[in-house]
Amino acid sequence: MRDFCDASYMKDLVRNRVVNGIFLQLVLYMDDIEIVNPIGSHTKKHKVTMIYFTLANIPPEFRSKYEAIQLLAVVKSQDVKEFGLGKILHDFVETMNRLNTTGIDFSVNDRNVTVWGGLIIAPADTPAAQYLGGFKEGVGLSNKVCRTCNTSRNEMKLKFLDADFQKRTTDQHLERLNLLTQMTTMAAKYWSKTWGINGRSPLLDIHGIDLAACLVQDPMHILTEGLLSKEVCLILYNFIAVEKYFTLAFLNNALGGFSYTYLEEKNKPEKIKSDDLLNGKLKQTSASLLILCCILPIVIGKKVPTENSKWKNFLRIVQITLLSTSPYASEDTAAELEQLIYTHHCEFKKDYPKSPLTPKFHYLVHIPNRY
């Protein structure tokens, strides 16, 4: 499988929705950006929500190019918070329903063609996906912090297999939304926090949508902007400050003198500072962190005893990251990922008992989910 369109879930989705004609597979994105007016005395940041889409019919290597991205909306984030997404996505939802049910007639090369289609996936980072789905964005505001399943905060720290959790379903979600509208204000506030639901998502107005399958977990946000960065800090601090296998100066010299390929040169890792290790967050981009983790075994491998349990587990999360971000996968990849994630989480609890298991540890469990 070289694209999510190759998955059996996607093939069944397309096959069941249309028999003849063209099927447009829409991919929806949403994220916030900050723009700054640098001129004048009223300089300040403006937070803006960007919503755009592309077609999965386009080959993956061209799908994210500017020419292939279609802008849907640019809205002030404070307006989105105040008025919601319903009005903004109203026309988009109606068009999706037309594509889903009757199709839309187009003239292509002087020939009438019925075009079908639908929203197939909405990848986004965790806050954007939570908001788009009508779930609570902040994990501290909910007892159920996962949009994929109904796990509690305690349960997610004890179980590390996707099959161990009861999945959220569209029917269950709609029932809860209906109950919230019938409750008193105090009761609705309590159950909203208990279920981790803010309100109804406009995506639910699209016929045949499966919210859990549509709002997939994002490997980049979970791993290269989360768990991987955290574990690199933990292991480097342990090897440098505690075990004293090597010094920070040795590491930075080795990284600076490494022979990077021309593809890696523009994203090579930045110099690592001691404050970064103490704070538990590296100042690296996702691409540079990925390169760092790929070359660390080459750079420091000879300095670390092979039987070191922390080192073995670090190599596991590197393997997990590479499999999760790989441009292709086999049918066995999900099962291999599932086992690696389970073993990694179990060993992480033993190696770093004082380091809390954040919600991103749990989100990673759902990455190999087979829909």
FIMIBA-123187 format. One record per residue (C-alpha): x, y, z; residue number from 1. Coordinates in Angstrom, 1 decimal. Layout:
N
+--------+--------+--------+-----+
|     px |     py |     pz |  nr |
+--------+--------+--------+-----+
|      X |      Y |      Z | NUM |
...
+--------+--------+--------+-----+
//
This chain:
371
+--------+--------+--------+-----+
|     px |     py |     pz |  nr |
+--------+--------+--------+-----+
|    0.0 |    0.0 |    0.0 |   1 |
|    1.5 |    3.3 |   -1.2 |   2 |
|   -1.4 |    5.5 |   -0.3 |   3 |
|   -4.5 |    5.3 |    2.0 |   4 |
|   -6.6 |    5.0 |   -1.1 |   5 |
|   -5.1 |    1.5 |   -1.4 |   6 |
|   -6.6 |    0.4 |    1.9 |   7 |
|   -9.5 |   -2.0 |    1.9 |   8 |
|  -11.6 |    0.5 |    3.9 |   9 |
|  -11.2 |    3.1 |    1.1 |  10 |
|  -11.8 |    0.6 |   -1.7 |  11 |
|  -15.0 |   -0.6 |   -0.1 |  12 |
|  -16.1 |    3.0 |    0.5 |  13 |
|  -15.7 |    4.0 |   -3.1 |  14 |
|  -17.3 |    0.7 |   -4.4 |  15 |
|  -20.4 |    1.0 |   -2.2 |  16 |
|  -21.1 |    4.7 |   -3.1 |  17 |
|  -21.0 |    4.6 |   -6.9 |  18 |
|  -21.2 |    2.0 |   -9.6 |  19 |
|  -20.5 |    4.2 |  -12.7 |  20 |
|  -18.8 |    7.5 |  -13.2 |  21 |
|  -16.1 |    9.5 |  -11.6 |  22 |
|  -15.7 |    9.5 |   -7.8 |  23 |
|  -14.0 |   12.5 |   -6.2 |  24 |
|  -12.2 |   11.6 |   -3.0 |  25 |
|  -12.0 |   14.8 |   -0.9 |  26 |
|   -9.4 |   15.3 |    1.8 |  27 |
|  -10.3 |   18.2 |    4.3 |  28 |
|   -7.7 |   20.0 |    6.3 |  29 |
|   -8.0 |   22.6 |    9.0 |  30 |
|   -5.3 |   24.4 |   11.0 |  31 |
|   -4.6 |   27.7 |   12.7 |  32 |
|   -1.8 |   30.1 |   11.7 |  33 |
|   -0.6 |   33.4 |   13.2 |  34 |
|    0.0 |   36.5 |   11.0 |  35 |
|    1.6 |   39.7 |   12.2 |  36 |
|    1.3 |   43.3 |   11.1 |  37 |
|    4.8 |   44.6 |   11.6 |  38 |
|    4.1 |   48.2 |   10.5 |  39 |
|    3.0 |   51.0 |   12.8 |  40 |
|    2.4 |   51.3 |   16.5 |  41 |
|   -0.5 |   48.7 |   16.6 |  42 |
|    1.7 |   45.7 |   15.9 |  43 |
|    0.1 |   42.5 |   17.1 |  44 |
|   -0.5 |   38.9 |   16.2 |  45 |
|   -3.7 |   37.7 |   14.4 |  46 |
|   -4.8 |   34.1 |   14.7 |  47 |
|   -6.4 |   32.8 |   11.6 |  48 |
|   -8.1 |   29.5 |   10.9 |  49 |
|   -7.4 |   28.0 |    7.4 |  50 |
|   -9.7 |   25.4 |    5.9 |  51 |
|   -8.8 |   23.8 |    2.6 |  52 |
|   -9.1 |   20.6 |    0.7 |  53 |
|   -7.4 |   18.5 |   -1.9 |  54 |
|   -8.3 |   15.4 |   -3.9 |  55 |
|   -7.0 |   11.9 |   -3.1 |  56 |
|   -7.5 |   11.1 |   -6.8 |  57 |
|   -4.3 |   13.0 |   -7.4 |  58 |
|   -1.1 |   10.9 |   -6.8 |  59 |
|    0.4 |   11.5 |   -3.3 |  60 |
|    3.6 |   13.2 |   -4.6 |  61 |
|    1.5 |   16.0 |   -6.2 |  62 |
|   -1.4 |   16.1 |   -3.7 |  63 |
|    0.2 |   18.7 |   -1.4 |  64 |
|    1.5 |   21.1 |   -4.1 |  65 |
|    0.0 |   24.6 |   -4.2 |  66 |
|   -1.7 |   23.9 |   -7.5 |  67 |
|   -3.6 |   21.0 |   -6.1 |  68 |
|   -4.8 |   22.7 |   -2.8 |  69 |
|   -8.2 |   24.3 |   -2.9 |  70 |
|   -8.9 |   27.1 |   -0.4 |  71 |
|  -12.2 |   26.7 |    1.3 |  72 |
|  -12.2 |   29.4 |    4.0 |  73 |
|  -10.0 |   31.9 |    5.8 |  74 |
|  -11.6 |   33.0 |    9.1 |  75 |
|  -10.5 |   34.8 |   12.2 |  76 |
|  -10.1 |   32.2 |   14.9 |  77 |
|  -12.0 |   34.2 |   17.4 |  78 |
|  -15.0 |   34.3 |   15.0 |  79 |
|  -14.8 |   30.5 |   14.6 |  80 |
|  -14.9 |   30.1 |   18.4 |  81 |
|  -17.8 |   32.5 |   18.7 |  82 |
|  -20.0 |   31.4 |   15.8 |  83 |
|  -18.9 |   27.8 |   15.2 |  84 |
|  -18.0 |   26.0 |   12.0 |  85 |
|  -21.6 |   25.2 |   10.9 |  86 |
|  -22.1 |   28.4 |    8.9 |  87 |
|  -18.6 |   28.3 |    7.4 |  88 |
|  -18.9 |   24.7 |    6.2 |  89 |
|  -22.6 |   24.9 |    5.2 |  90 |
|  -22.1 |   25.1 |    1.4 |  91 |
|  -19.3 |   22.4 |    1.6 |  92 |
|  -21.6 |   20.0 |    3.5 |  93 |
|  -24.4 |   20.5 |    1.0 |  94 |
|  -22.1 |   19.9 |   -2.0 |  95 |
|  -20.8 |   16.7 |   -0.3 |  96 |
|  -24.3 |   15.5 |    0.1 |  97 |
|  -25.1 |   16.1 |   -3.5 |  98 |
|  -22.0 |   14.3 |   -4.6 |  99 |
|  -22.9 |   11.5 |   -2.2 | 100 |
|  -26.5 |   10.9 |   -3.2 | 101 |
|  -27.3 |   12.1 |   -6.8 | 102 |
|  -24.0 |   13.1 |   -8.1 | 103 |
|  -23.3 |   16.4 |  -10.1 | 104 |
|  -23.4 |   16.6 |  -13.9 | 105 |
|  -20.4 |   18.2 |  -15.5 | 106 |
|  -19.5 |   18.8 |  -19.2 | 107 |
|  -16.1 |   17.2 |  -19.9 | 108 |
|  -14.7 |   17.4 |  -23.4 | 109 |
|  -18.2 |   18.2 |  -24.8 | 110 |
|  -19.6 |   15.2 |  -23.0 | 111 |
|  -22.0 |   15.1 |  -20.0 | 112 |
|  -20.4 |   13.2 |  -17.1 | 113 |
|  -22.0 |   12.5 |  -13.7 | 114 |
|  -19.4 |   13.1 |  -11.0 | 115 |
|  -19.8 |   11.4 |   -7.6 | 116 |
|  -17.7 |   11.9 |   -4.5 | 117 |
|  -17.5 |   12.5 |   -0.8 | 118 |
|  -15.4 |   13.4 |    2.2 | 119 |
|  -13.2 |   10.5 |    2.9 | 120 |
|  -10.7 |   11.7 |    5.5 | 121 |
|   -9.9 |   14.8 |    7.5 | 122 |
|   -6.3 |   14.6 |    8.8 | 123 |
|   -5.3 |   17.4 |   11.2 | 124 |
|   -3.3 |   17.9 |   14.4 | 125 |
|   -5.0 |   16.9 |   17.6 | 126 |
|   -6.5 |   20.3 |   18.6 | 127 |
|   -7.8 |   21.0 |   15.1 | 128 |
|   -9.2 |   17.5 |   14.7 | 129 |
|  -10.9 |   17.7 |   18.2 | 130 |
|  -12.5 |   21.0 |   17.3 | 131 |
|  -13.6 |   19.9 |   13.9 | 132 |
|  -15.2 |   16.8 |   15.4 | 133 |
|  -17.0 |   18.7 |   18.1 | 134 |
|  -14.8 |   17.3 |   20.9 | 135 |
|  -13.0 |   19.2 |   23.7 | 136 |
|   -9.7 |   20.5 |   22.5 | 137 |
|   -7.9 |   20.8 |   25.8 | 138 |
|   -7.2 |   17.4 |   27.4 | 139 |
|   -7.5 |   19.0 |   30.8 | 140 |
|  -11.1 |   19.8 |   30.1 | 141 |
|  -12.4 |   16.3 |   29.7 | 142 |
|  -12.6 |   12.9 |   31.4 | 143 |
|  -12.4 |   11.2 |   28.1 | 144 |
|   -9.6 |   12.7 |   26.1 | 145 |
|   -9.7 |   10.5 |   23.0 | 146 |
|  -11.9 |   11.1 |   20.0 | 147 |
|  -11.4 |    7.5 |   18.8 | 148 |
|  -12.5 |    5.6 |   21.9 | 149 |
|  -14.2 |    6.0 |   25.3 | 150 |
|  -11.2 |    5.4 |   27.5 | 151 |
|  -10.8 |    7.2 |   30.8 | 152 |
|   -7.6 |    8.9 |   32.0 | 153 |
|   -6.6 |    6.0 |   34.3 | 154 |
|   -7.5 |    3.3 |   31.7 | 155 |
|   -5.3 |    4.8 |   29.0 | 156 |
|   -2.2 |    4.5 |   31.3 | 157 |
|   -2.8 |    0.8 |   31.9 | 158 |
|   -3.8 |   -0.6 |   28.5 | 159 |
|   -1.7 |   -0.3 |   25.3 | 160 |
|   -3.6 |   -2.3 |   22.7 | 161 |
|   -6.2 |   -0.8 |   20.4 | 162 |
|   -8.5 |   -3.8 |   20.8 | 163 |
|   -8.7 |   -3.2 |   24.6 | 164 |
|  -10.7 |    0.0 |   24.1 | 165 |
|  -14.4 |    0.5 |   23.3 | 166 |
|  -14.6 |    2.6 |   20.2 | 167 |
|  -16.8 |    5.6 |   19.7 | 168 |
|  -19.5 |    5.0 |   17.2 | 169 |
|  -21.5 |    7.5 |   15.2 | 170 |
|  -24.8 |    6.2 |   16.6 | 171 |
|  -23.5 |    6.5 |   20.2 | 172 |
|  -22.2 |   10.0 |   19.5 | 173 |
|  -25.5 |   11.2 |   18.0 | 174 |
|  -27.4 |    9.8 |   21.0 | 175 |
|  -25.1 |   11.7 |   23.4 | 176 |
|  -25.5 |   14.9 |   21.5 | 177 |
|  -29.3 |   14.5 |   21.6 | 178 |
|  -29.2 |   13.9 |   25.4 | 179 |
|  -27.1 |   17.0 |   25.9 | 180 |
|  -29.8 |   19.2 |   24.3 | 181 |
|  -32.4 |   17.8 |   26.7 | 182 |
|  -30.5 |   18.3 |   29.9 | 183 |
|  -30.3 |   21.3 |   32.3 | 184 |
|  -27.3 |   23.6 |   31.9 | 185 |
|  -25.5 |   22.1 |   34.9 | 186 |
|  -26.2 |   18.5 |   33.9 | 187 |
|  -25.1 |   19.2 |   30.3 | 188 |
|  -21.9 |   20.8 |   31.6 | 189 |
|  -21.1 |   17.6 |   33.6 | 190 |
|  -21.9 |   15.1 |   30.9 | 191 |
|  -20.1 |   17.2 |   28.3 | 192 |
|  -17.0 |   17.0 |   30.3 | 193 |
|  -17.6 |   13.3 |   31.1 | 194 |
|  -18.0 |   12.4 |   27.4 | 195 |
|  -15.4 |   14.9 |   26.1 | 196 |
|  -18.0 |   16.5 |   23.7 | 197 |
|  -18.4 |   20.2 |   23.1 | 198 |
|  -21.2 |   20.0 |   20.5 | 199 |
|  -22.4 |   18.8 |   17.2 | 200 |
|  -19.8 |   18.8 |   14.3 | 201 |
|  -21.0 |   20.0 |   10.9 | 202 |
|  -19.3 |   16.9 |    9.5 | 203 |
|  -22.1 |   14.8 |   11.0 | 204 |
|  -24.5 |   16.5 |    8.5 | 205 |
|  -22.7 |   14.7 |    5.6 | 206 |
|  -24.5 |   11.5 |    4.7 | 207 |
|  -22.8 |    8.3 |    5.6 | 208 |
|  -19.9 |   10.0 |    7.5 | 209 |
|  -18.0 |    7.9 |   10.1 | 210 |
|  -16.5 |   10.5 |   12.4 | 211 |
|  -14.0 |    8.1 |   14.0 | 212 |
|  -12.7 |    6.8 |   10.7 | 213 |
|  -12.7 |   10.3 |    9.2 | 214 |
|  -10.7 |   12.1 |   11.9 | 215 |
|   -7.6 |    9.9 |   11.9 | 216 |
|   -4.7 |   10.3 |   14.4 | 217 |
|   -1.8 |   12.3 |   13.1 | 218 |
|    1.7 |   10.6 |   13.4 | 219 |
|    3.6 |   13.8 |   13.0 | 220 |
|    1.8 |   15.6 |   15.8 | 221 |
|    1.9 |   12.5 |   18.1 | 222 |
|    5.5 |   11.4 |   17.4 | 223 |
|    7.9 |   14.0 |   15.9 | 224 |
|    6.2 |   16.9 |   17.7 | 225 |
|    5.5 |   14.9 |   20.9 | 226 |
|    6.7 |   11.5 |   22.1 | 227 |
|    9.8 |   11.3 |   20.0 | 228 |
|   11.1 |   14.7 |   21.1 | 229 |
|   10.4 |   13.8 |   24.7 | 230 |
|   12.2 |   10.5 |   24.6 | 231 |
|   15.2 |   11.9 |   22.9 | 232 |
|   15.6 |   14.4 |   25.7 | 233 |
|   15.1 |   11.7 |   28.4 | 234 |
|   17.6 |    9.3 |   26.9 | 235 |
|   20.3 |   11.9 |   26.0 | 236 |
|   20.0 |   13.4 |   29.5 | 237 |
|   20.4 |    9.9 |   31.0 | 238 |
|   23.4 |    9.0 |   28.8 | 239 |
|   25.2 |   12.4 |   29.2 | 240 |
|   24.4 |   13.5 |   32.8 | 241 |
|   23.8 |   10.2 |   34.6 | 242 |
|   25.6 |    7.3 |   32.8 | 243 |
|   28.3 |    9.7 |   31.3 | 244 |
|   28.7 |    7.6 |   28.2 | 245 |
|   29.7 |   10.8 |   26.3 | 246 |
|   29.4 |   14.5 |   26.5 | 247 |
|   27.1 |   17.0 |   24.9 | 248 |
|   30.1 |   18.6 |   23.1 | 249 |
|   31.0 |   15.2 |   21.6 | 250 |
|   27.4 |   14.7 |   20.4 | 251 |
|   27.1 |   18.2 |   18.8 | 252 |
|   30.5 |   17.8 |   17.1 | 253 |
|   29.5 |   14.4 |   15.8 | 254 |
|   26.2 |   15.8 |   14.5 | 255 |
|   27.9 |   18.8 |   12.9 | 256 |
|   30.5 |   16.6 |   11.2 | 257 |
|   28.1 |   13.9 |   10.0 | 258 |
|   28.0 |   13.4 |    6.2 | 259 |
|   24.4 |   14.2 |    5.3 | 260 |
|   23.0 |   13.5 |    1.9 | 261 |
|   21.8 |   16.3 |   -0.3 | 262 |
|   18.2 |   15.5 |    0.7 | 263 |
|   19.0 |   15.8 |    4.4 | 264 |
|   21.2 |   18.8 |    4.2 | 265 |
|   18.4 |   21.4 |    4.4 | 266 |
|   16.8 |   19.7 |    7.4 | 267 |
|   19.9 |   18.6 |    9.3 | 268 |
|   19.5 |   18.8 |   13.1 | 269 |
|   20.3 |   22.0 |   15.0 | 270 |
|   22.8 |   22.2 |   17.8 | 271 |
|   21.4 |   20.6 |   21.0 | 272 |
|   21.6 |   22.7 |   24.1 | 273 |
|   21.7 |   21.5 |   27.7 | 274 |
|   18.6 |   23.6 |   28.5 | 275 |
|   16.7 |   21.7 |   25.8 | 276 |
|   17.4 |   18.4 |   27.6 | 277 |
|   16.4 |   19.8 |   31.0 | 278 |
|   13.2 |   21.3 |   29.6 | 279 |
|   12.3 |   18.0 |   27.8 | 280 |
|   11.7 |   19.6 |   24.4 | 281 |
|   14.1 |   19.9 |   21.5 | 282 |
|   14.1 |   22.9 |   19.3 | 283 |
|   14.0 |   20.9 |   16.1 | 284 |
|   11.6 |   20.8 |   13.2 | 285 |
|    9.7 |   17.5 |   12.5 | 286 |
|   12.0 |   16.8 |    9.6 | 287 |
|   15.2 |   17.5 |   11.4 | 288 |
|   14.1 |   15.4 |   14.5 | 289 |
|   13.4 |   12.5 |   12.2 | 290 |
|   16.9 |   12.8 |   10.6 | 291 |
|   18.4 |   13.1 |   14.1 | 292 |
|   16.8 |    9.9 |   15.3 | 293 |
|   17.9 |    8.0 |   12.2 | 294 |
|   21.6 |    9.0 |   12.6 | 295 |
|   21.8 |    8.8 |   16.5 | 296 |
|   22.4 |    5.0 |   16.4 | 297 |
|   25.3 |    5.6 |   14.0 | 298 |
|   26.7 |    8.6 |   16.0 | 299 |
|   26.4 |    7.3 |   19.6 | 300 |
|   25.8 |    3.5 |   19.1 | 301 |
|   29.3 |    2.5 |   19.9 | 302 |
|   29.3 |    4.6 |   23.1 | 303 |
|   26.2 |    2.8 |   24.6 | 304 |
|   26.1 |   -0.7 |   25.9 | 305 |
|   23.9 |   -2.9 |   23.7 | 306 |
|   22.1 |   -4.4 |   26.7 | 307 |
|   20.9 |   -0.9 |   28.0 | 308 |
|   17.1 |   -1.2 |   28.2 | 309 |
|   16.5 |    2.6 |   27.6 | 310 |
|   18.6 |    2.4 |   24.4 | 311 |
|   16.6 |   -0.7 |   23.2 | 312 |
|   13.3 |    1.0 |   23.8 | 313 |
|   14.5 |    4.2 |   22.1 | 314 |
|   15.3 |    2.1 |   19.0 | 315 |
|   11.7 |    0.8 |   19.2 | 316 |
|   10.2 |    4.3 |   19.1 | 317 |
|   12.5 |    5.2 |   16.1 | 318 |
|   11.2 |    2.1 |   14.4 | 319 |
|    7.6 |    3.0 |   15.3 | 320 |
|    8.1 |    6.5 |   13.8 | 321 |
|    9.7 |    5.2 |   10.6 | 322 |
|    6.8 |    2.7 |   10.1 | 323 |
|    4.2 |    5.3 |   10.9 | 324 |
|    5.6 |    7.9 |    8.4 | 325 |
|    6.7 |    5.4 |    5.7 | 326 |
|    5.6 |    6.2 |    2.1 | 327 |
|    4.4 |    2.6 |    1.8 | 328 |
|    3.3 |   -0.3 |    3.9 | 329 |
|    2.3 |   -4.0 |    3.7 | 330 |
|   -0.7 |   -5.7 |    5.3 | 331 |
|    1.6 |   -6.8 |    8.1 | 332 |
|    2.7 |   -3.3 |    9.0 | 333 |
|   -0.3 |   -2.7 |   11.3 | 334 |
|    0.3 |   -5.9 |   13.3 | 335 |
|    4.0 |   -5.1 |   13.6 | 336 |
|    3.3 |   -1.5 |   14.7 | 337 |
|    0.7 |   -2.7 |   17.2 | 338 |
|    3.3 |   -5.1 |   18.9 | 339 |
|    6.1 |   -2.4 |   18.9 | 340 |
|    3.8 |    0.2 |   20.5 | 341 |
|    2.6 |   -2.2 |   23.2 | 342 |
|    6.2 |   -3.3 |   24.1 | 343 |
|    7.5 |    0.3 |   23.9 | 344 |
|    4.8 |    1.6 |   26.3 | 345 |
|    5.3 |   -1.2 |   28.8 | 346 |
|    9.1 |   -0.7 |   28.8 | 347 |
|    8.8 |    3.1 |   29.0 | 348 |
|    6.8 |    2.8 |   32.3 | 349 |
|    9.7 |    0.7 |   33.7 | 350 |
|   12.5 |    2.9 |   32.4 | 351 |
|   11.0 |    6.2 |   33.3 | 352 |
|    8.6 |    5.7 |   36.3 | 353 |
|    8.5 |    9.4 |   37.1 | 354 |
|    7.7 |   10.5 |   33.6 | 355 |
|    3.9 |   10.7 |   33.1 | 356 |
|    2.1 |    8.9 |   30.2 | 357 |
|    0.5 |   11.8 |   28.4 | 358 |
|   -2.5 |   11.4 |   26.1 | 359 |
|   -0.2 |   11.2 |   23.1 | 360 |
|    1.0 |    7.8 |   24.3 | 361 |
|   -2.6 |    6.7 |   24.1 | 362 |
|   -3.3 |    8.3 |   20.7 | 363 |
|   -0.3 |    6.3 |   19.3 | 364 |
|   -2.1 |    3.1 |   20.2 | 365 |
|   -4.7 |    3.9 |   17.6 | 366 |
|   -2.3 |    4.5 |   14.8 | 367 |
|   -2.4 |    0.9 |   13.5 | 368 |
|   -6.2 |    0.8 |   13.9 | 369 |
|   -7.8 |   -1.3 |   11.1 | 370 |
|  -11.0 |    0.2 |   10.0 | 371 |
+--------+--------+--------+-----+
//
